[in-house]
Amino acid sequence: MQAGDVKLGKVFANDHQSVIPIFQRPYVWDEKDNWEPLWMDVRTAAEEVEAETENQSGMGSKPRTYFLGAVVVQERYRPPRRLSSSHIIDGQQRMTTLQILFAAARAVAHDMAADSVVGRFTSLLENRAETVHEAFPDDRYKVWPLPQDRAAFLWAVRGTDDDDTAPAPDHRLVRARVWFEQEIGDWAKAVANPAQRLDDLFYTLQERMQLVEIVLDAGDDPQVIFEALNHRGVRLDAADLVKNLLFQTVESQGEHQHSEELLMNAWLPLDAEPWRGQVTTGRIRRALIDLLLAYWLTVQKHQDVLVEHLFADFKEWLPKSARQASDVIRDIRHYAETHQRVRRLPLTDPTGRLLDRMQTMTTTPWPVLLYLHATDDVPNDQRAIAARAIDSFLMRRAVCLMTTKDYNRLFVQVLADVQQSDPTRAGHAVVRSLWNQTAEARLWPDDLTFLDALISTDLYRRSYRARLKALLVGLENHLRTPKTEHAPALSSADARLNIEHVLPQKWETHWPLNDGDGEESLKKRHEAVHQLGNLTLTTAKLNPALSNREWLHKKGSLGTHSLLRLTTSSVLSAPEELRDKWSNERWAECWDEDRIQLRTLWLARIALEAWPKPKGDTD
C-alpha cells in the first residue's frame, strides 16, 4: 500500500479511468451535508487565488491548500486496446461529485464564451481523444460510474453541445449538476470579469485542492480497507459491507461476466426504498435491509443473528457455506420479495393478522414466516396453520404476562424443526415444536391458565397497553361474521383507536355507590373497573367526550357513534348467549358490576375461540 498527498489536478491529469466497482453503493450525496460544504471550501480557496492575482499578496510565502479527504484506489488489469484504469475502493462519492462540479463549471464557461476555460475543464473530465480506442468510446471519461447511476452521470457531464433533457430529473446526480451550475454561475457573474474568475476556479481546483491518495497493491485485500474506512463520509449500513463482500466474491469466483446483471436485476432494488428506510424494532431504529439480511442469515445458519453482528457473522458464514455468491445474491432478492409480499397480506389472512399483532409483541418469528413463505413446497394451508399457532402462542403468553426473553432462541428452534420436516406438513411442524416446549420461558399456556389471566380483576393495570389493545382488536375482528356490515378489519397499530373504560376509572362523581353500600361493595366496584368486561375500543375523538360521564350519557354517545361489535353486541345490548335471561332493554338499563362480570366471561370465551391451543401433540 502506498499513501501520500496529491493535488487534485494530478489525480485527473493522466489519460486514465477511475472505475467505481460494482460492489459500491450508488450515489447518495446531497446538498446540505455534502455539495454545499464542498463548494464553500472550493469557493473560499478560489477567492484567495483571486486576491493573490489582483494584488500579488502572498508572493514568496507558501499558499494555503485545502484538504478534500481521502481516496483509496487499486489498479486494474489492463486488457488490450483499453486505457489504464483503477478501481475506486473508497471515496467514490467525492470523486463523482468533483466531476459534476467540473462539468458545471465548464457549462458556465461555455455560456460566457470563455472557450479556453472550457478546454481546461474538459481536461479534468475527459481523456484525450487520440488515446481512446474507437472500439471503447466510454474510455473517454475520467470516472466511470455504477450502472444504476450511469444515465444520470452521463447527462451531468455531457458536452457543451449536448442539450438533451435529463433522463431522471430527481436523480441526485442530475440535481447536483443543476445545483452546482446555478451556484457557480451566480458566483462568476458577481464580478466584472466572469471568465477570469472561472479561470482562477480552474487553477484553484488543479493546484490548491488536495487529496490523500491511498494506492493498493494488486495483492492488497480491498475488503479490509473498505471495512476500515466505512465510518467516514455517509455512514454505511451493515448491508453495504455485505454487498461489498458478495460482489467481490462474485469476482473472485470467476463470475465477473455476471456481476453487472446481478447488480441491476437482483440487488439494485435493495439499494432503494423501502429497504434503505429506517424501521423501529423495540426502541432501536435500523435499516430494513439490515433486518432482512439478519433474518435471511438466521435461516441459513440455524442460529439467531443480531443486526449488531450481521456483517461479522456473514463474513464468517460465506466461505464456510461453499455457495456461489451469485446464488446467494439471488436468494437474498427472493427473500426480499417474499418479505414484501408477506407484509402486504390483508388482515383477513392468518399471517397478516399475526404480523399486525407482532408489532406489539416481538419480531422474532420473522425468520420462520419468511422460510415458510419463501419455500414453494409449503402449501398455503400449512402457512395458515403455522400463523395461527404462533399467534395463539404469543397472545396467550402476553395476556398471562409471561417473559419474552427466550423468544430468539425459541423461534430458531422452531425454524430448525420446520426445516427438518416434510414441507407439506410444515404448519403442523410449527404446532408440534411449540406444543412440545417444556421450559417455563417457552410454555404455551393452556386454556385454564389463559382463562385465569383473562378474567383477572386487574387485567388493565397489569397489562402492556399496546398488547391489551391488540387483544381487544383481535376480539373485535373475531366477533365480525358474514352477517356484519362489510368493513375492513381493524389493525392493532391504528392510532385512532383507544381503550375505553365503560365504568370510568374515576367513577366517584357520576357513578356513586348506593347509600348504605359497605366495604364489600366498594371492593367489588374497584375490581370491576379494570376487568376485561369493562373495556372496549373507541375512536380518539370520541374518547374525550365519554370521559368520566354517567351511563346514560355514555350509552347515548356510544349508540350514536360506535359501530364496533365489541360495543354494540355486549355493552349496548346483551351478548347473544344471554338473551334468554336478559333482554337488550333490560341489559342496557344500567352498567354495573354484574354486567361487567358476565361480559368478562363472555369475552374470555371468545378469546379462547380466537386463539385456540391444540389439545395434544397431534396434527
C-alpha positions in Angstrom: 0.0 0.0 0.0 1.2 3.5 -0.8 -0.2 6.7 0.5 0.5 10.4 0.1 -0.9 13.8 -0.5 -1.7 14.6 -4.1 -3.1 17.7 -5.9 -6.5 17.3 -7.4 -5.1 18.3 -10.8 -2.7 15.4 -10.7 -5.4 12.9 -9.9 -7.2 13.7 -13.2 -4.1 14.6 -15.2 -3.3 11.4 -16.9 -5.2 9.5 -19.6 -6.7 7.1 -17.1 -10.1 6.0 -16.0 -11.2 5.6 -12.4 -14.0 3.0 -12.2 -16.5 2.6 -9.4 -16.6 -1.1 -8.8 -19.9 -3.0 -8.8 -19.9 -3.6 -5.1 -20.1 0.1 -4.2 -23.3 1.8 -3.1 -24.9 4.2 -5.6 -24.6 8.0 -5.4 -26.0 9.3 -2.1 -24.5 12.7 -1.5 -26.9 15.7 -1.1 -26.9 19.5 -1.0 -27.0 20.2 2.7 -24.4 17.7 4.0 -22.1 17.4 1.0 -22.4 19.7 -2.0 -22.7 23.0 -0.1 -19.7 22.3 2.2 -17.6 21.2 -0.7 -18.5 24.2 -2.8 -17.8 26.6 0.1 -14.3 25.2 0.5 -13.6 25.5 -3.2 -15.1 29.0 -3.5 -13.1 30.2 -0.5 -9.9 28.9 -2.0 -10.7 30.4 -5.4 -11.3 33.8 -3.9 -7.9 33.6 -2.1 -6.3 32.9 -5.5 -8.3 35.8 -7.0 -7.0 38.1 -4.3 -3.4 37.0 -4.9 -3.8 37.6 -8.7 -5.1 41.1 -8.1 -2.6 42.5 -5.5 0.2 39.9 -5.6 -0.3 39.2 -1.9 1.3 36.1 -0.6 4.1 36.2 -3.1 7.1 34.5 -1.6 5.1 32.6 1.0 3.6 29.1 0.7 0.0 29.3 -0.4 -2.7 27.5 1.6 -4.1 24.2 0.3 -7.4 22.7 1.1 -7.9 19.1 2.1 -10.8 17.3 0.4 -10.5 13.9 2.2 -9.0 10.6 1.1 -9.5 8.2 -1.8 -8.4 4.6 -2.0 -7.7 3.1 -5.4 -6.4 -0.2 -6.7 -5.0 -0.7 -10.2 -7.0 -3.0 -12.5 -5.8 -5.4 -15.1 -5.4 -3.6 -18.5 -6.7 -5.6 -21.5 -5.5 -4.8 -25.0 -6.7 -1.6 -26.6 -8.0 -0.2 -23.3 -6.8 2.7 -21.2 -5.2 2.1 -17.9 -7.8 2.1 -15.1 -8.2 1.6 -11.4 -11.0 0.8 -9.0 -12.1 3.4 -6.5 -12.3 1.4 -3.3 -13.3 4.3 -1.1 -14.1 7.9 -2.0 -16.3 7.3 -5.0 -18.9 9.8 -3.8 -16.3 12.6 -3.6 -14.7 11.7 -6.9 -18.1 11.6 -8.7 -19.2 14.9 -7.2 -15.9 16.6 -8.3 -16.6 15.5 -11.9 -20.1 17.1 -11.6 -18.5 20.3 -10.3 -16.0 20.4 -13.2 -18.8 19.8 -15.7 -21.0 22.5 -14.2 -18.1 25.0 -14.3 -17.4 24.0 -18.0 -21.0 24.7 -18.8 -20.9 28.1 -17.2 -17.7 29.0 -19.0 -19.3 27.9 -22.3 -22.3 30.2 -21.7 -19.8 33.1 -21.2 -17.9 32.2 -24.3 -14.7 31.6 -22.3 -13.5 28.9 -24.7 -10.1 28.4 -23.3 -11.5 27.8 -19.8 -13.9 25.3 -21.4 -11.0 23.4 -22.7 -9.1 23.4 -19.4 -12.1 22.0 -17.5 -12.6 19.4 -20.3 -9.1 18.1 -19.5 -10.3 17.2 -16.0 -13.3 15.4 -17.3 -12.2 13.6 -20.4 -9.2 11.7 -21.6 -7.6 12.8 -24.8 -9.5 11.5 -27.9 -6.3 10.2 -29.5 -5.7 7.8 -26.5 -9.2 6.3 -26.7 -9.7 3.3 -29.0 -12.7 3.5 -31.2 -14.0 0.2 -30.0 -14.2 1.5 -26.4 -15.7 5.0 -26.6 -16.6 5.1 -22.9 -12.9 5.2 -22.1 -13.0 8.9 -22.7 -14.5 9.6 -19.3 -12.1 10.1 -16.3 -14.6 8.5 -14.0 -16.9 5.6 -14.9 -20.0 5.2 -12.6 -22.2 2.3 -11.5 -24.8 1.0 -14.0 -27.7 2.4 -12.0 -26.1 5.9 -11.9 -24.8 5.8 -15.4 -27.5 7.6 -17.4 -27.8 10.5 -14.9 -24.0 10.8 -14.7 -23.5 10.9 -18.5 -26.1 13.6 -18.7 -24.5 15.6 -15.8 -21.0 15.5 -17.5 -22.4 15.9 -21.1 -20.6 18.0 -23.6 -21.4 21.7 -24.1 -23.1 21.0 -27.4 -25.5 18.4 -25.9 -28.9 19.9 -24.9 -30.7 16.7 -24.2 -33.2 16.7 -21.2 -32.3 14.9 -18.0 -33.2 11.2 -18.1 -34.3 11.3 -14.4 -34.8 14.8 -13.0 -35.0 13.6 -9.4 -31.8 11.6 -9.5 -29.2 13.0 -7.1 -26.6 13.4 -9.8 -28.9 15.4 -12.0 -29.8 17.6 -9.1 -26.2 18.0 -8.2 -25.4 19.2 -11.8 -28.2 21.7 -11.7 -27.2 23.0 -8.2 -23.5 23.4 -9.0 -24.2 25.1 -12.3 -26.5 27.6 -10.6 -24.1 28.3 -7.7 -21.0 28.6 -10.0 -22.9 30.8 -12.4 -24.1 33.2 -9.7 -20.6 33.4 -8.2 -18.9 34.0 -11.6 -21.4 36.8 -12.6 -20.8 38.6 -9.3 -17.6 40.2 -10.6 -16.7 42.3 -13.6 -14.7 39.6 -15.3 -16.5 36.3 -15.0 -14.2 34.5 -17.4 -11.1 35.4 -15.3 -12.9 34.2 -12.2 -13.7 30.9 -13.8 -10.0 30.6 -14.9 -9.0 31.2 -11.2 -11.5 28.5 -10.2 -9.8 26.0 -12.6 -6.4 26.9 -11.2 -7.7 26.5 -7.6 -9.1 23.1 -8.3 -6.0 22.0 -10.1 -3.4 23.4 -7.6 -4.9 24.3 -4.3 -7.2 21.3 -3.6 -5.6 18.3 -2.2 -6.5 14.6 -1.5 -4.8 11.8 0.4 -4.5 9.1 -2.2 -4.0 5.5 -1.0 -2.9 3.2 -3.7 -3.4 -0.5 -3.0 -1.0 -3.1 -4.4 -2.5 -5.9 -6.5 -2.2 -8.3 -3.5 -3.9 -6.0 -1.0 -7.4 -7.0 0.1 -9.8 -4.1 -0.8 -12.4 -5.5 1.5 -10.2 -4.9 4.6 -9.6 -1.3 3.5 -13.3 -0.8 2.8 -14.3 -2.1 6.2 -11.6 0.0 8.0 -12.8 3.2 6.3 -16.6 2.6 6.4 -17.0 5.1 9.3 -16.1 8.0 7.0 -18.5 10.0 4.9 -22.1 8.9 4.7 -22.5 6.1 7.3 -22.6 2.6 5.8 -25.2 0.1 6.9 -24.2 -3.5 7.5 -25.9 -4.2 4.2 -23.3 -2.1 2.4 -20.5 -4.2 3.8 -22.4 -7.4 2.9 -22.9 -6.2 -0.6 -19.3 -5.3 -1.0 -18.2 -8.7 0.2 -20.7 -10.5 -2.1 -19.8 -8.7 -5.3 -16.0 -9.0 -4.6 -16.6 -12.8 -4.1 -18.5 -12.9 -7.4 -15.3 -11.6 -9.0 -13.0 -14.0 -7.1 -15.2 -17.0 -8.0 -14.7 -16.2 -11.7 -18.2 -14.9 -12.5 -17.2 -11.3 -13.4 -19.3 -11.5 -16.6 -22.5 -11.8 -14.4 -21.7 -9.1 -11.9 -23.5 -6.2 -13.7 -26.5 -8.4 -14.4 -26.6 -9.4 -10.7 -26.4 -5.8 -9.7 -29.1 -4.5 -12.0 -31.5 -7.4 -11.9 -31.1 -8.8 -8.4 -29.5 -6.4 -5.9 -30.4 -2.9 -7.2 -33.9 -2.6 -5.6 -32.2 -3.3 -2.2 -30.3 0.0 -2.5 -33.5 2.0 -2.6 -36.7 2.4 -0.7 -38.3 0.8 1.2 -35.2 -1.2 2.0 -33.0 1.7 3.0 -35.7 3.2 5.1 -35.5 3.1 8.9 -37.8 0.9 11.0 -38.1 0.6 14.7 -37.6 -2.7 16.5 -38.0 -2.3 20.2 -36.5 1.1 20.9 -33.9 0.9 18.1 -34.1 2.2 14.6 -32.5 0.1 11.9 -32.4 -0.1 8.1 -35.0 -2.5 6.9 -32.3 -4.1 4.6 -30.2 -4.9 7.6 -33.2 -6.6 9.3 -33.9 -8.7 6.2 -30.3 -9.8 5.9 -30.3 -10.8 9.6 -33.5 -12.8 9.1 -32.1 -14.5 5.9 -28.8 -15.4 7.6 -30.7 -16.8 10.6 -32.5 -19.2 8.1 -29.1 -20.2 6.6 -27.2 -20.6 9.9 -30.0 -22.0 12.0 -28.7 -19.6 14.7 -30.1 -16.2 15.8 -28.2 -13.4 14.0 -28.2 -10.0 15.6 -28.0 -6.9 13.4 -25.1 -5.7 15.5 -23.1 -8.7 14.5 -24.6 -9.1 11.0 -21.5 -8.5 8.9 -19.1 -10.4 11.1 -21.5 -13.4 11.1 -22.0 -13.1 7.3 -18.3 -12.8 6.6 -17.6 -16.0 8.6 -20.5 -17.9 7.1 -20.0 -17.2 3.4 -16.7 -19.1 2.8 -17.9 -22.0 5.1 -21.1 -22.3 3.1 -19.2 -23.1 -0.2 -22.0 -21.4 -2.0 -21.6 -19.3 -5.1 -22.0 -15.6 -4.2 -24.2 -15.2 -7.3 -26.7 -17.7 -5.9 -26.6 -16.0 -2.5 -27.5 -12.6 -4.1 -30.4 -14.1 -6.0 -31.7 -15.9 -2.9 -31.5 -12.7 -0.8 -33.5 -11.0 -3.5 -36.1 -13.8 -3.4 -36.4 -13.4 0.4 -36.7 -9.6 -0.1 -39.6 -10.1 -2.5 -41.1 -12.7 -0.1 -40.8 -10.2 2.8 -42.7 -7.5 0.8 -45.4 -10.0 -0.3 -46.0 -11.2 3.2 -46.2 -7.6 4.6 -48.9 -6.9 2.1 -51.1 -9.8 3.2 -54.5 -8.5 4.4 -55.7 -8.7 8.0 -58.2 -11.4 6.8 -55.2 -13.7 6.3 -53.8 -15.5 9.4 -50.3 -14.4 8.6 -51.5 -10.8 8.1 -53.2 -10.9 11.5 -50.1 -12.3 13.1 -47.8 -9.7 11.7 -50.2 -7.0 12.9 -50.0 -8.3 16.4 -46.3 -8.9 16.3 -45.8 -5.1 16.1 -46.9 -5.0 19.8 -45.1 -8.1 20.9 -42.0 -9.4 19.2 -40.4 -9.7 15.7 -38.6 -13.0 16.5 -40.9 -15.2 14.4 -40.0 -13.4 11.2 -37.3 -15.9 10.0 -39.9 -18.7 10.5 -42.5 -16.9 8.5 -40.1 -15.9 5.7 -38.9 -19.5 5.4 -42.5 -20.8 5.2 -43.5 -18.3 2.5 -40.2 -18.4 0.5 -40.3 -22.2 0.2 -42.5 -23.1 -2.7 -43.2 -26.6 -1.5 -45.1 -25.3 1.6 -48.8 -25.2 0.9 -50.8 -22.1 1.9 -53.0 -24.1 4.3 -49.8 -25.1 6.2 -48.7 -21.4 6.3 -52.1 -20.6 7.8 -51.8 -23.3 10.5 -48.3 -22.0 11.4 -49.5 -18.4 11.7 -52.5 -19.3 13.9 -50.3 -21.4 16.2 -47.7 -18.6 16.6 -50.5 -16.0 17.1 -52.1 -18.1 19.8 -48.7 -18.8 21.5 -47.8 -15.1 21.5 -51.2 -13.7 22.6 -51.7 -16.3 25.4 -48.2 -15.6 26.8 -48.7 -11.8 26.5 -52.0 -11.9 28.4 -50.5 -14.2 31.0 -47.6 -11.8 31.4 -45.0 -14.4 30.5 -41.5 -13.4 29.6 -40.3 -12.8 26.0 -36.6 -13.1 26.9 -36.1 -16.5 25.3 -38.1 -15.9 22.1 -34.9 -15.5 19.9 -33.7 -19.0 20.6 -37.1 -20.5 20.8 -38.1 -19.4 17.2 -34.6 -20.5 15.9 -35.5 -24.0 17.4 -39.0 -23.8 15.7 -37.3 -22.9 12.4 -34.9 -25.8 12.7 -37.8 -28.2 13.4 -39.7 -26.9 10.4 -36.6 -27.1 8.1 -36.2 -30.8 9.1 -39.9 -31.6 8.4 -41.8 -32.5 5.3 -42.6 -29.1 3.7 -46.1 -30.3 3.0 -46.6 -30.6 6.8 -44.6 -27.5 7.8 -47.5 -25.9 9.6 -48.0 -28.9 11.8 -44.3 -28.9 12.5 -44.6 -25.4 13.9 -47.6 -26.5 16.1 -45.6 -29.6 17.3 -42.5 -27.6 18.0 -44.4 -25.1 20.1 -46.6 -27.6 21.8 -43.6 -29.7 22.9 -41.7 -26.9 24.7 -41.5 -27.7 28.4 -39.3 -24.9 29.8 -41.2 -22.3 31.8 -39.9 -19.5 29.5 -41.4 -21.4 26.5 -44.7 -22.8 27.7 -47.8 -22.4 25.6 -50.4 -21.6 28.2 -53.3 -24.0 28.3 -57.0 -22.9 28.4 -57.2 -22.7 32.2 -54.1 -20.6 32.5 -55.3 -18.3 29.7 -58.8 -18.1 31.2 -57.4 -17.2 34.7 -55.5 -14.3 33.1 -58.4 -13.1 31.0 -60.8 -12.9 34.0 -58.3 -11.3 36.3 -59.7 -8.3 38.2 -56.7 -6.2 37.4 -56.1 -7.1 33.7 -55.9 -3.5 32.6 -53.5 -2.3 35.3 -51.0 -5.2 34.8 -51.1 -5.4 31.0 -48.9 -3.6 28.5 -51.3 -1.1 26.8 -50.3 -2.0 23.2 -50.8 -5.7 23.9 -54.1 -5.2 25.6 -55.2 -3.1 22.7 -54.1 -5.9 20.3 -56.3 -8.3 22.4 -59.3 -6.1 22.1 -58.8 -5.5 18.4 -58.4 -9.3 17.9 -61.7 -9.9 19.7 -63.5 -7.2 17.6 -62.3 -8.8 14.4 -63.2 -12.3 15.6 -66.7 -11.1 16.5 -67.5 -10.0 13.0 -69.5 -12.5 11.0 -70.8 -12.7 7.4 -73.9 -11.0 8.7 -71.9 -8.0 9.9 -71.8 -4.9 7.6 -68.8 -5.0 5.4 -65.9 -3.1 6.9 -62.1 -3.5 6.8 -60.6 -5.5 9.7 -59.1 -3.3 12.4 -55.3 -3.0 13.0 -53.6 -3.1 16.4 -51.4 -0.3 15.2 -54.3 2.0 14.4 -53.6 5.1 16.4 -57.2 6.3 16.1 -58.4 3.6 18.5 -58.2 4.0 22.3 -59.0 1.7 25.1 -62.1 2.9 26.9 -63.3 2.0 30.4 -67.1 1.9 30.3 -67.3 2.3 34.1 -64.8 5.1 34.4 -61.6 4.8 36.4 -62.7 7.9 38.2 -66.2 6.8 38.9 -67.0 8.6 42.2 -68.7 11.7 40.8 -71.1 10.2 38.2 -71.2 6.6 39.3 -71.7 6.7 43.1 -72.4 3.6 45.2 -75.9 3.2 46.7 -76.5 4.6 50.1 -75.6 2.0 52.7 -73.2 0.0 50.5 -70.3 -1.1 52.6 -66.7 -2.2 52.1 -67.7 -5.3 50.1 -69.5 -3.2 47.5 -66.6 -0.8 47.3 -64.1 -3.7 46.8 -66.4 -5.1 44.1 -66.5 -1.8 42.3 -62.7 -1.4 42.3 -62.3 -4.9 41.0 -64.8 -4.4 38.2 -63.2 -1.2 36.8 -60.1 -3.0 35.4 -61.7 -6.2 34.3 -61.8 -7.3 30.6 -65.6 -6.9 30.6 -65.4 -3.2 31.4 -63.1 -2.5 28.4 -63.9 -1.6 24.9 -62.5 0.4 22.0 -63.4 3.9 20.9 -62.0 6.4 18.5 -59.6 9.0 19.8 -62.1 11.7 19.0 -65.0 10.0 20.9 -62.9 9.1 23.9 -62.7 12.6 25.5 -66.5 13.1 25.0 -67.1 10.0 27.1 -64.6 10.7 29.8 -66.0 10.1 33.3 -69.6 10.8 32.4 -72.6 8.9 33.7 -74.0 5.8 32.0 -76.9 7.5 30.2 -74.6 10.0 28.6 -72.1 7.2 27.6 -74.8 4.9 26.3 -76.2 7.7 24.1 -72.8 8.6 22.7 -71.8 5.0 22.1 -75.1 4.3 20.5 -74.8 7.2 18.2 -71.2 6.8 17.1 -69.9 3.3 17.8 -70.1 0.6 15.1 -67.8 -1.9 16.8 -69.2 -5.3 17.6 -67.2 -5.2 20.8 -69.5 -2.4 22.0 -72.8 -3.0 20.1 -73.1 -6.7 20.9 -72.2 -6.8 24.5 -72.3 -3.3 26.0 -75.3 -1.6 24.4 -77.1 -5.0 24.1 -76.9 -8.3 25.8 -74.5 -10.9 24.4 -76.5 -13.3 22.2 -75.9 -16.3 24.5 -77.5 -14.4 27.5 -80.6 -13.2 25.7 -82.8 -15.9 27.1 -82.3 -14.3 30.6 -81.5 -10.7 29.6 -83.5 -8.6 27.1 -81.5 -5.9 25.3 -83.6 -3.2 27.0 -83.0 -4.6 30.5 -79.3 -5.2 29.8 -78.8 -1.5 28.7 -80.7 0.0 31.7 -77.5 0.4 33.6 -73.9 -0.6 33.6 -72.8 -2.3 36.8 -70.5 -5.0 38.3 -72.8 -7.9 37.4 -72.9 -7.0 33.8 -69.1 -6.4 33.7 -68.6 -9.9 35.3 -70.9 -11.5 32.7 -69.2 -9.7 29.8 -65.8 -10.7 31.1 -66.7 -14.3 31.0 -68.3 -13.9 27.6 -65.2 -12.2 26.1 -62.9 -14.7 27.7 -64.8 -17.5 25.9 -64.4 -15.5 22.6 -60.7 -15.2 23.3 -60.4 -19.0 23.8 -62.0 -19.4 20.3 -59.9 -16.7 18.7 -56.6 -18.0 20.0 -57.0 -21.8 20.4 -54.4 -24.2 21.5 -54.4 -27.8 20.2 -55.4 -30.4 22.7 -52.4 -32.6 22.3 -49.2 -33.3 20.3 -51.1 -34.4 17.2 -51.8 -32.9 13.8 
